[in-house]
Amino acid sequence: MVQPLYESKRDWQKDFDEYLKENKTLAYMMLKRAEKFKDSDALTQKNKKGEWESVKWSELGDKTKAIAKALIDMNLQPGEMCAIFSQNRAEWAISDLGILATRAVSVPIYATNSKDEAEYIVADADVKIIFTGDQDQYNKAKEIIKDCKSLKLIVAFDSDTRIEGTDSIHFDELITKGKTLTNDAELDKRLQDVNPDDILTLIYTSGTTGKPKGAVHTHRSFMNGIFPSYMRFPEASTDVVSLAILPLSHVFERMWSYGCMTSGVKIAYCPDPKQFIDVMAHIKPHFMTSVPRIWEKVYGTIHEGLKTASPLKKKLFAWATKVGIEEYRKKIATGKGQSGFKYKLADKIIFSKVRAKLGTERCMVYHIGGAAFAPDINEFFQAFGINIIQGFGLTEFFPVCVGYRDTGKPAYCGPMIQMVQARLSDEGEIQLKGGMCMSGYYKKPEETKACFTEDGWFKTQDVGEIITEEKHGDMLSYIKITDRIKDLIITAGGKNISPQQIEVLLGDELFVEQFVTIGEGRKFISALIVPNFIILDDYCKKNGITYNSKEELVKNPQIIKLYEEIVARRTESLGRVEQIKKFTLLTSELTQEGGELTPTMKLKRKAIGQKYALQIDSMYEE
């Protein structure tokens, strides 16, 4: 029997206090790890030639110190703000740690942010120095620095970025400068004087309902999230690799990556989710964080490919899937399963081949979060030996739930980590308390006060349920999110409808690129649908449908009928008031640039409603 990873009688607060005393802060801890793991690979990524290259732990430590020394020489003071405006890459982590080593504050900006979105954060946080990824991000920063009183310097990661003026420098030049400086004593003083309650970062919320707010996290709150999480992974070591595909600007990827590095785990960077399959095949990660959308599309692609498979292959795949799901459910119920003859045969002829094709042969745990994940899709991947577990957390309070080993529970997030408490309000809202909570919103006391209860619990705005059950000798708690208070649709008839519960049903549909549930204050539920025009074009060719433009295509009766059938089939499980009565096919994708999506790809429902008001109103005309 698997032994419990932690005993209920353990004094977690005492152990955390000792951990914090030893490691002090994130930067201090990582520099200690650089000494410990010096000859092992810390980070890996593709270079400009498309070749994979790695950064050793010793190099990570040297560059982190060089960045810190250079920033100190530039008179960066403790508590001052530095931003990182870039895609995922090794330089992101090195700069982040270099900033933190000076006792300054690191402020991430999503790589996809517009100039105006980035400028808002720079101004709100009084950013002094900004690190940029590619030429486009540098150009935006160059525009921002013209009118920003606080911003003094731009550091360009790429050596081939065209920079100009005395307010810009290349990353390599900064490191070279840092290595020649003799201010080691000042750096060491800052590292020794550092306080766990120093501000570590401002992480700006995605801004689905207004201007982003900077959640203030200290070294203590970040390490409070890391400590109980990484304790669940004693198998983590320098032989293990985690793939960073979610933006490091997001608390999920950033904290998970640093948690992994605590144990020497190598981090591989994927700067563009479109490279997902190729990168997976090369890296074969043990760990990863991602969003459901990625796996929904993989699921859809697998089943679309089966349509052209031979009858024998279809039959074998269906049989293997049935066996796998039955064994997985047995394992969940009894703790035993996925070891019988039928499962081993299914694994040999089907599952192992799928895992090899996807690059998931070494999967320990792949964490997902940020949106609902259909339990049948989760079960499908579990049946195939791909351990995907749904986690939970918020920008303001992270993490709450972290899955490990075989503790996943489809439809639920979890299990919850130690050192966090959860309760339900009378209205069913999930409320949280724990040291990983933010200190508040930067310069926004009223907004800070509004997100806490009178007795100090953080209000998540999520409605759900909490259950507790015994597994492997531990009592584990799980959270199920059923609604998002701000997103709830209240129809003209007074019915409360959860749009996410509808939208998740279309998540793996290859013919649908994006789906938005509509119905606030309306007589019935409708939808805006962005077709996957690549898949749709292939369908048209196979069925002799010709068209001259997307506008013409979405009005074609055959195409409308196709989507009517898809929507009806996919939503047949919904109650009568939740059924999609009408829909409109859009010709343009919803984007962050267009104002319809946040940097984390969440829907800005109010903005979408305003932008497509005419199309929406037309669906409700008598």
C-alpha positions as CSV (number, residue, x, y, z in Angstrom):
1,M,0.0,0.0,0.0
2,V,1.2,3.5,-0.8
3,Q,2.1,5.3,2.4
4,P,0.5,8.6,3.3
5,L,2.6,11.6,2.2
6,Y,1.7,13.6,5.2
7,E,0.1,12.7,8.6
8,S,-2.9,14.6,9.9
9,K,-1.1,15.1,13.2
10,R,1.9,16.8,11.6
11,D,2.5,20.4,12.7
12,W,2.6,22.0,9.3
13,Q,3.0,25.6,10.5
14,K,6.0,24.6,12.6
15,D,7.6,22.8,9.7
16,F,6.8,25.8,7.4
17,D,8.4,28.2,9.8
18,E,11.6,26.1,9.8
19,Y,11.5,25.9,6.0
20,L,11.1,29.7,5.8
21,K,13.9,30.3,8.3
22,E,16.2,28.2,6.2
23,N,15.3,29.5,2.8
24,K,14.3,33.0,3.7
25,T,13.0,34.2,0.3
26,L,12.5,32.8,-3.2
27,A,15.7,34.4,-4.6
28,Y,17.8,33.3,-1.6
29,M,16.4,29.8,-1.9
30,M,17.2,29.5,-5.7
31,L,20.7,30.7,-5.3
32,K,21.2,28.0,-2.6
33,R,19.8,25.5,-5.1
34,A,22.2,26.7,-7.7
35,E,25.1,25.7,-5.4
36,K,23.5,22.4,-4.6
37,F,22.6,21.3,-8.2
38,K,25.4,23.2,-10.0
39,D,26.3,20.6,-12.6
40,S,22.7,19.7,-13.5
41,D,20.5,21.4,-16.2
42,A,18.1,24.0,-14.7
43,L,16.4,25.4,-17.8
44,T,16.1,24.4,-21.4
45,Q,14.7,26.0,-24.5
46,K,15.1,26.4,-28.3
47,N,17.6,28.9,-29.6
48,K,17.2,31.1,-32.7
49,K,18.4,28.2,-34.9
50,G,15.6,25.9,-33.5
51,E,18.1,23.8,-31.5
52,W,17.5,22.9,-27.9
53,E,20.1,24.3,-25.4
54,S,20.2,24.2,-21.7
55,V,21.3,26.4,-18.8
56,K,23.1,24.7,-16.0
57,W,22.2,25.5,-12.4
58,S,25.7,27.1,-11.9
59,E,25.1,29.4,-14.9
60,L,21.6,30.2,-13.6
61,G,23.2,31.3,-10.3
62,D,26.0,33.3,-11.9
63,K,23.6,35.2,-14.3
64,T,21.1,35.8,-11.5
65,K,23.8,37.4,-9.4
66,A,25.1,39.4,-12.4
67,I,21.7,40.8,-13.1
68,A,21.2,41.7,-9.4
69,K,24.6,43.4,-9.2
70,A,24.0,45.4,-12.3
71,L,20.5,46.5,-11.1
72,I,22.0,47.6,-7.7
73,D,24.7,49.6,-9.5
74,M,21.9,51.3,-11.4
75,N,20.5,52.4,-8.0
76,L,17.5,50.0,-7.9
77,Q,16.3,50.2,-4.4
78,P,14.4,47.6,-2.3
79,G,10.7,47.8,-2.9
80,E,11.0,49.5,-6.4
81,M,9.3,47.8,-9.3
82,C,10.7,46.0,-12.4
83,A,8.5,44.6,-15.1
84,I,9.0,41.5,-17.4
85,F,7.2,41.8,-20.7
86,S,8.0,38.6,-22.6
87,Q,7.0,35.1,-23.7
88,N,8.2,32.1,-21.7
89,R,12.0,31.7,-21.8
90,A,15.0,31.1,-19.6
91,E,15.8,34.8,-19.5
92,W,12.4,35.4,-17.9
93,A,13.3,33.3,-14.9
94,I,16.8,34.6,-14.6
95,S,15.6,38.2,-14.7
96,D,12.9,37.5,-12.2
97,L,15.3,36.0,-9.7
98,G,17.8,38.8,-10.3
99,I,15.2,41.4,-9.5
100,L,14.1,39.6,-6.4
101,A,17.7,39.2,-5.2
102,T,18.0,43.0,-4.9
103,R,14.8,43.1,-2.7
104,A,13.0,44.8,-5.6
105,V,9.6,43.8,-6.9
106,S,9.0,41.8,-10.0
107,V,5.9,42.7,-12.1
108,P,5.0,40.3,-15.0
109,I,3.2,41.6,-18.0
110,Y,1.5,39.2,-20.5
111,A,3.5,38.9,-23.7
112,T,0.3,39.3,-25.7
113,N,-0.7,42.6,-24.0
114,S,-1.2,45.7,-26.2
115,K,0.9,48.8,-25.7
116,D,-2.0,50.4,-23.8
117,E,-2.5,47.4,-21.6
118,A,1.2,47.2,-20.7
119,E,1.3,51.0,-20.2
120,Y,-1.5,50.8,-17.7
121,I,0.4,48.2,-15.6
122,V,3.7,50.1,-15.9
123,A,2.1,53.3,-14.7
124,D,-0.1,51.8,-12.0
125,A,2.9,49.9,-10.5
126,D,5.4,52.8,-11.0
127,V,7.7,50.5,-12.8
128,K,11.4,51.7,-13.0
129,I,12.9,49.0,-15.3
130,I,11.3,46.8,-17.9
131,F,12.7,43.6,-19.5
132,T,11.3,42.8,-23.0
133,G,11.2,39.7,-25.1
134,D,11.0,40.3,-28.8
135,Q,11.2,43.3,-31.1
136,D,7.5,44.0,-30.8
137,Q,7.5,44.1,-27.0
138,Y,10.6,46.3,-27.1
139,N,8.9,48.7,-29.5
140,K,5.9,48.9,-27.2
141,A,8.1,49.6,-24.2
142,K,9.9,52.3,-26.2
143,E,6.6,54.0,-26.8
144,I,5.6,53.7,-23.1
145,I,8.9,55.2,-21.8
146,K,8.3,58.5,-23.7
147,D,5.5,59.6,-21.4
148,C,6.1,57.5,-18.3
149,K,7.7,59.4,-15.4
150,S,8.8,56.2,-13.5
151,L,10.2,54.1,-16.3
152,K,14.0,54.7,-16.8
153,L,15.4,51.6,-18.6
154,I,14.5,48.9,-21.1
155,V,16.4,45.7,-21.1
156,A,16.0,43.7,-24.4
157,F,16.4,39.9,-24.0
158,D,17.2,39.2,-27.7
159,S,20.7,40.3,-28.8
160,D,19.3,41.0,-32.3
161,T,16.6,43.4,-31.0
162,R,17.1,46.8,-32.6
163,I,17.5,49.2,-29.7
164,E,18.2,52.9,-29.6
165,G,19.0,55.6,-27.1
166,T,20.6,55.6,-23.7
167,D,17.4,54.3,-22.1
168,S,18.0,50.8,-23.6
169,I,20.4,47.9,-23.2
170,H,20.7,44.3,-24.3
171,F,20.3,41.6,-21.7
172,D,23.8,40.1,-22.4
173,E,25.3,43.5,-22.0
174,L,23.7,43.9,-18.6
175,I,25.0,40.5,-17.5
176,T,28.5,41.3,-18.7
177,K,28.4,44.6,-16.8
178,G,27.2,42.8,-13.7
179,K,30.0,40.2,-13.8
180,T,32.6,43.0,-13.8
181,L,31.2,44.9,-10.8
182,T,32.7,44.5,-7.4
183,N,29.5,45.2,-5.3
184,D,29.2,41.6,-4.1
185,A,29.1,42.8,-0.5
186,E,26.0,45.0,-1.2
187,L,24.2,42.1,-3.0
188,D,25.1,39.7,-0.1
189,K,23.8,42.3,2.4
190,R,20.5,42.5,0.6
191,L,20.1,38.8,0.4
192,Q,20.9,38.5,4.1
193,D,18.7,41.4,5.2
194,V,15.7,40.3,3.1
195,N,12.5,39.9,4.9
196,P,9.9,37.1,4.0
197,D,7.3,39.8,4.2
198,D,8.9,41.9,1.5
199,I,6.7,42.3,-1.5
200,L,7.8,39.7,-4.1
201,T,5.5,40.5,-7.0
202,L,2.4,42.3,-8.2
203,I,0.3,40.0,-10.4
204,Y,-2.4,41.8,-12.3
205,T,-5.7,40.1,-12.6
206,S,-7.0,39.4,-16.1
207,G,-9.6,42.2,-16.0
208,T,-12.7,40.4,-17.2
209,T,-15.0,43.0,-15.6
210,G,-12.8,46.1,-15.5
211,K,-9.3,47.4,-15.2
212,P,-6.7,44.8,-13.9
213,K,-5.8,45.0,-10.3
214,G,-2.3,44.2,-8.9
215,A,-2.5,41.4,-6.4
216,V,0.3,41.9,-3.9
217,H,2.2,38.7,-3.0
218,T,5.1,38.6,-0.5
219,H,7.9,36.0,-0.4
220,R,6.0,34.5,2.5
221,S,2.8,34.1,0.6
222,F,4.5,32.6,-2.4
223,M,6.6,30.1,-0.3
224,N,3.4,29.3,1.7
225,G,2.0,28.0,-1.6
226,I,5.2,26.2,-2.7
227,F,6.0,24.4,0.5
228,P,2.9,22.2,1.0
229,S,2.7,21.6,-2.8
230,Y,6.2,20.4,-3.5
231,M,6.0,18.2,-0.4
232,R,3.6,16.0,-2.4
233,F,6.3,15.2,-4.9
234,P,9.1,13.3,-3.3
235,E,9.9,11.7,-6.7
236,A,10.9,15.2,-8.1
237,S,14.6,15.4,-8.8
238,T,17.2,16.6,-11.4
239,D,16.2,13.6,-13.6
240,V,12.7,15.1,-14.0
241,V,11.5,17.8,-16.4
242,S,8.5,20.1,-16.3
243,L,7.1,21.8,-19.4
244,A,6.2,25.5,-19.0
245,I,3.5,26.2,-21.6
246,L,1.3,28.5,-19.6
247,P,2.6,32.1,-19.4
248,L,5.0,32.8,-16.6
249,S,3.0,36.0,-16.2
250,H,0.3,33.8,-14.7
251,V,0.6,32.7,-11.0
252,F,-0.1,29.1,-11.9
253,E,3.0,28.5,-14.1
254,R,5.3,30.8,-12.2
255,M,4.7,29.2,-8.8
256,W,4.6,25.7,-10.2
257,S,8.0,26.2,-12.0
258,Y,9.7,27.5,-8.9
259,G,8.2,24.8,-6.8
260,C,9.7,22.2,-9.2
261,M,13.0,24.0,-9.2
262,T,13.1,23.6,-5.4
263,S,13.7,19.9,-6.0
264,G,16.1,20.5,-8.9
265,V,13.5,19.7,-11.6
266,K,14.5,21.0,-15.0
267,I,12.1,23.5,-16.7
268,A,11.6,23.4,-20.4
269,Y,10.0,26.4,-22.0
270,C,7.4,26.5,-24.7
271,P,6.9,30.1,-25.8
272,D,4.0,29.4,-28.2
273,P,1.2,27.0,-27.4
274,K,0.9,26.3,-31.2
275,Q,4.2,24.4,-30.8
276,F,2.7,22.2,-28.1
277,I,2.7,18.8,-30.0
278,D,6.3,19.2,-31.3
279,V,7.6,20.3,-28.0
280,M,5.8,17.5,-26.1
281,A,7.3,15.0,-28.5
282,H,10.8,16.2,-27.8
283,I,10.6,17.0,-24.1
284,K,8.4,14.1,-22.9
285,P,7.6,16.0,-19.7
286,H,7.0,14.4,-16.3
287,F,5.1,17.4,-15.1
288,M,3.2,20.2,-16.8
289,T,0.5,22.9,-16.2
290,S,-2.0,23.7,-18.8
291,V,-5.6,24.7,-19.5
292,P,-8.4,22.3,-20.4
293,R,-8.6,23.7,-24.0
294,I,-5.4,22.1,-25.0
295,W,-6.5,18.6,-23.9
296,E,-10.0,19.1,-25.3
297,K,-8.5,19.7,-28.7
298,V,-6.2,16.7,-28.4
299,Y,-9.3,14.6,-27.5
300,G,-11.2,16.0,-30.5
301,T,-8.3,15.4,-32.9
302,I,-8.0,11.8,-31.8
303,H,-11.7,11.1,-32.4
304,E,-11.7,13.0,-35.7
305,G,-8.8,10.8,-36.9
306,L,-10.8,7.7,-36.0
307,K,-13.4,8.6,-38.5
308,T,-11.1,7.5,-41.3
309,A,-9.6,4.5,-39.5
310,S,-10.3,0.9,-40.5
311,P,-13.3,-0.9,-39.0
312,L,-10.9,-3.2,-37.0
313,K,-8.9,-0.2,-35.6
314,K,-12.1,1.5,-34.6
315,K,-13.3,-1.6,-32.9
316,L,-10.0,-2.1,-31.0
317,F,-9.9,1.5,-30.0
318,A,-13.5,1.4,-28.6
319,W,-12.8,-1.8,-26.8
320,A,-9.5,-0.5,-25.3
321,T,-11.2,2.7,-24.2
322,K,-14.0,0.8,-22.5
323,V,-11.5,-1.4,-20.7
324,G,-9.4,1.6,-19.6
325,I,-12.3,3.6,-18.3
326,E,-13.7,0.6,-16.4
327,E,-10.3,-0.1,-14.8
328,Y,-9.8,3.6,-13.9
329,R,-13.2,3.8,-12.2
330,K,-12.4,0.6,-10.3
331,K,-9.2,2.1,-9.2
332,I,-10.9,5.3,-8.0
333,A,-13.5,3.2,-6.1
334,T,-11.2,0.6,-4.6
335,G,-7.7,1.7,-5.0
336,K,-7.0,-1.3,-7.2
337,G,-7.2,-1.5,-11.0
338,Q,-5.4,-0.9,-14.3
339,S,-3.3,-4.0,-13.8
340,G,-5.4,-6.9,-15.2
341,F,-4.7,-8.9,-18.3
342,K,-7.3,-6.9,-20.5
343,Y,-5.9,-3.6,-19.4
344,K,-2.3,-4.7,-20.1
345,L,-3.3,-5.9,-23.6
346,A,-5.2,-2.6,-24.2
347,D,-2.2,-0.7,-23.1
348,K,0.2,-2.6,-25.3
349,I,-1.9,-2.3,-28.5
350,I,-3.5,1.1,-28.1
351,F,-2.6,3.2,-25.0
352,S,1.1,3.0,-25.2
353,K,1.1,4.1,-28.9
354,V,-1.1,7.1,-28.1
355,R,1.1,8.1,-25.2
356,A,4.2,7.8,-27.5
357,K,2.6,9.9,-30.2
358,L,1.7,12.6,-27.7
359,G,5.0,12.6,-25.8
360,T,3.3,11.7,-22.5
361,E,5.2,8.4,-21.8
362,R,6.8,9.9,-18.7
363,C,3.7,11.7,-17.3
364,M,3.6,11.8,-13.5
365,V,1.0,14.6,-13.2
366,Y,-0.2,17.1,-15.7
367,H,-2.1,19.9,-13.8
368,I,-4.9,21.8,-15.5
369,G,-6.8,24.8,-14.3
370,G,-8.4,28.1,-15.3
371,A,-11.7,26.6,-16.7
372,A,-14.1,23.7,-16.3
373,F,-12.9,20.3,-17.6
374,A,-15.4,17.8,-18.8
375,P,-15.2,14.7,-16.5
376,D,-15.6,12.2,-19.5
377,I,-12.6,13.7,-21.2
378,N,-10.6,13.6,-18.0
379,E,-11.6,9.9,-17.6
380,F,-10.6,9.2,-21.2
381,F,-7.0,10.4,-20.6
382,Q,-6.8,8.7,-17.3
383,A,-7.8,5.5,-19.0
384,F,-4.9,5.9,-21.4
385,G,-2.4,6.4,-18.6
386,I,-2.1,10.2,-18.9
387,N,-2.6,11.5,-15.3
388,I,-4.4,14.8,-15.8
389,I,-5.7,16.3,-12.6
390,Q,-7.6,19.5,-12.1
391,G,-6.2,22.0,-9.7
392,F,-7.7,25.2,-8.3
393,G,-6.4,28.6,-7.2
394,L,-6.8,32.3,-8.0
395,T,-4.4,35.2,-8.8
396,E,-5.2,36.4,-5.3
397,F,-5.0,33.1,-3.5
398,F,-2.8,30.4,-4.9
399,P,-2.7,27.4,-4.8
400,V,-5.7,25.8,-3.2
401,C,-5.8,22.3,-4.8
402,V,-2.8,20.4,-6.2
403,G,-3.2,16.8,-7.5
404,Y,-0.6,14.2,-7.1
405,R,-0.1,10.4,-7.8
406,D,-3.5,8.8,-8.3
407,T,-5.5,11.3,-6.2
408,G,-7.4,12.9,-9.1
409,K,-11.1,12.9,-9.1
410,P,-12.9,13.9,-12.4
411,A,-15.3,16.8,-12.1
412,Y,-13.5,17.9,-8.9
413,C,-10.4,20.0,-8.2
414,G,-8.0,18.5,-5.8
415,P,-7.1,17.4,-3.4
416,M,-6.6,20.6,-1.4
417,I,-3.2,21.3,0.0
418,Q,-2.3,21.5,3.7
419,M,-2.3,25.0,5.3
420,V,-5.3,26.2,3.4
421,Q,-8.9,26.2,4.8
422,A,-12.1,26.4,2.8
423,R,-15.7,26.9,3.7
424,L,-19.0,27.6,2.0
425,S,-21.0,30.8,2.6
426,D,-24.8,30.6,3.1
427,E,-25.1,31.4,-0.7
428,G,-22.7,28.5,-1.5
429,E,-19.7,30.7,-2.3
430,I,-16.3,29.1,-1.7
431,Q,-14.3,31.1,0.8
432,L,-10.7,30.6,1.7
433,K,-8.1,31.3,4.4
434,G,-4.4,30.6,4.4
435,G,-0.9,32.1,4.2
436,M,-0.8,31.9,0.4
437,C,-3.4,34.7,0.2
438,M,-2.3,38.0,-1.3
439,S,-1.8,41.0,1.1
440,G,-4.3,43.0,-1.0
441,Y,-4.7,44.9,-4.3
442,Y,-1.9,47.4,-4.9
443,K,-3.1,51.0,-4.0
444,K,-6.7,49.8,-4.0
445,P,-7.9,49.6,-0.3
446,E,-11.6,49.6,-1.1
447,E,-11.4,46.8,-3.6
448,T,-9.2,44.9,-1.1
449,K,-11.8,45.3,1.6
450,A,-14.6,44.2,-0.7
451,C,-13.0,40.8,-1.4
452,F,-12.7,39.7,2.2
453,T,-15.5,38.8,4.7
454,E,-15.8,40.5,8.0
455,D,-14.0,37.6,9.7
456,G,-11.1,37.6,7.2
457,W,-11.9,34.9,4.7
458,F,-11.2,35.5,1.0
459,K,-14.3,35.6,-1.2
460,T,-13.5,33.6,-4.4
461,Q,-16.7,34.5,-6.3
462,D,-16.9,30.8,-7.1
463,V,-20.0,28.7,-6.1
464,G,-19.4,25.1,-5.5
465,E,-19.2,22.2,-3.0
466,I,-16.5,20.7,-0.8
467,I,-16.2,17.0,0.0
468,T,-13.7,15.0,2.0
469,E,-12.8,11.3,1.6
470,E,-10.1,8.9,2.8
471,K,-7.4,7.8,0.3
472,H,-4.1,6.0,1.1
473,G,-4.4,6.7,4.8
474,D,-5.0,10.4,4.3
475,M,-8.2,12.4,4.5
476,L,-8.3,14.4,1.3
477,S,-10.7,17.3,0.5
478,Y,-11.9,18.2,-3.0
479,I,-13.6,21.3,-4.4
480,K,-16.2,21.2,-7.2
481,I,-16.8,24.5,-8.9
482,T,-20.4,24.8,-10.2
483,D,-20.8,28.5,-11.0
484,R,-19.0,31.8,-11.2
485,I,-21.0,34.4,-9.4
486,K,-20.0,37.2,-11.8
487,D,-20.7,35.1,-14.9
488,L,-24.1,33.7,-13.9
489,I,-26.7,34.5,-16.5
490,I,-30.1,35.4,-15.1
491,T,-32.8,35.1,-17.7
492,A,-35.9,37.3,-18.1
493,G,-37.8,34.4,-16.3
494,G,-35.4,34.7,-13.3
495,K,-33.6,31.4,-14.0
496,N,-29.9,31.3,-13.0
497,I,-27.8,29.7,-15.8
498,S,-24.1,28.8,-15.6
499,P,-22.5,29.6,-19.0
500,Q,-19.4,27.6,-18.3
501,Q,-21.5,24.4,-17.8
502,I,-22.9,24.9,-21.3
503,E,-19.6,26.0,-22.9
504,V,-17.6,23.0,-21.6
505,L,-19.9,20.7,-23.6
506,L,-18.5,22.2,-26.8
507,G,-14.9,22.3,-25.6
508,D,-13.6,19.4,-27.7
509,E,-15.7,20.0,-30.8
510,L,-13.3,20.5,-33.7
511,F,-15.9,22.4,-35.8
512,V,-16.1,25.0,-33.0
513,E,-13.2,27.4,-32.3
514,Q,-15.0,29.6,-29.8
515,F,-18.5,29.5,-28.1
516,V,-20.1,32.2,-26.0
517,T,-23.4,31.6,-24.1
518,I,-25.8,34.6,-24.3
519,G,-29.0,35.2,-22.3
520,E,-28.6,37.8,-19.5
521,G,-32.1,39.4,-19.1
522,R,-33.3,37.5,-22.2
523,K,-36.3,35.1,-22.8
524,F,-34.0,32.2,-23.7
525,I,-30.4,31.1,-24.1
526,S,-28.6,31.7,-27.3
527,A,-25.0,31.6,-28.4
528,L,-22.3,33.2,-30.6
529,I,-20.2,30.6,-32.3
530,V,-16.8,31.1,-34.1
531,P,-16.4,28.1,-36.4
532,N,-13.0,26.4,-36.9
533,F,-12.7,27.5,-40.5
534,I,-9.8,25.1,-41.3
535,I,-12.0,22.1,-40.3
536,L,-15.0,23.7,-41.9
537,D,-13.2,24.3,-45.2
538,D,-12.2,20.6,-45.4
539,Y,-15.9,19.7,-44.7
540,C,-17.0,21.9,-47.6
541,K,-14.5,20.4,-50.0
542,K,-15.7,16.8,-49.1
543,N,-19.4,17.8,-49.5
544,G,-19.1,20.0,-52.6
545,I,-20.0,23.2,-50.8
546,T,-18.5,26.3,-52.6
547,Y,-18.1,29.8,-51.2
548,N,-16.3,33.0,-51.9
549,S,-16.1,34.5,-48.4
550,K,-16.5,33.6,-44.7
551,E,-19.6,35.9,-44.7
552,E,-21.2,33.8,-47.4
553,L,-20.2,30.5,-45.8
554,V,-21.8,31.2,-42.4
555,K,-25.1,32.1,-44.1
556,N,-25.2,28.8,-46.1
557,P,-28.2,26.7,-45.1
558,Q,-26.2,23.5,-45.2
559,I,-23.6,25.0,-42.8
560,I,-26.3,26.4,-40.4
561,K,-27.9,22.9,-40.4
562,L,-24.5,21.3,-39.6
563,Y,-24.1,23.6,-36.6
564,E,-27.7,23.1,-35.5
565,E,-27.0,19.3,-35.4
566,I,-23.7,19.8,-33.5
567,V,-25.2,22.1,-30.9
568,A,-28.3,19.9,-30.4
569,R,-26.1,16.7,-30.1
570,R,-23.6,18.3,-27.7
571,T,-26.2,20.0,-25.4
572,E,-28.9,17.3,-25.3
573,S,-28.1,16.7,-21.6
574,L,-29.1,20.2,-20.6
575,G,-32.4,21.1,-19.0
576,R,-35.1,22.8,-21.0
577,V,-34.3,26.4,-19.9
578,E,-30.5,25.8,-20.6
579,Q,-31.1,24.7,-24.2
580,I,-29.6,26.8,-27.0
581,K,-32.6,28.1,-28.9
582,K,-30.7,30.2,-31.5
583,F,-27.1,30.9,-32.4
584,T,-25.1,33.2,-34.7
585,L,-22.0,32.1,-36.6
586,L,-19.3,34.8,-36.5
587,T,-16.6,35.3,-39.2
588,S,-13.9,36.8,-36.9
589,E,-12.2,35.1,-34.0
590,L,-12.5,36.6,-30.5
591,T,-9.1,38.0,-29.5
592,Q,-7.3,39.9,-26.8
593,E,-6.5,42.6,-29.4
594,G,-10.2,43.0,-30.2
595,G,-11.0,43.4,-26.6
596,E,-13.1,40.2,-26.3
597,L,-10.5,38.1,-24.4
598,T,-8.2,38.6,-21.4
599,P,-4.5,37.7,-21.7
600,T,-5.5,34.3,-20.1
601,M,-8.0,33.7,-22.9
602,K,-11.0,34.2,-20.6
603,L,-14.2,35.7,-22.2
604,K,-14.9,39.4,-21.5
605,R,-18.6,38.8,-21.6
606,K,-19.7,42.4,-21.2
607,A,-17.4,43.6,-24.0
608,I,-18.6,40.7,-26.3
609,G,-22.2,41.7,-25.5
610,Q,-21.5,45.3,-26.5
611,K,-19.5,44.5,-29.6
612,Y,-22.0,42.0,-31.0
613,A,-25.2,43.7,-29.7
614,L,-26.8,43.8,-33.2
615,Q,-26.2,40.1,-33.8
616,I,-27.5,39.3,-30.4
617,D,-30.5,41.5,-30.6
618,S,-31.4,40.0,-34.0
619,M,-31.7,36.5,-32.3
620,Y,-34.4,37.8,-30.0
621,E,-36.5,39.6,-32.6
622,E,-40.0,38.2,-32.9
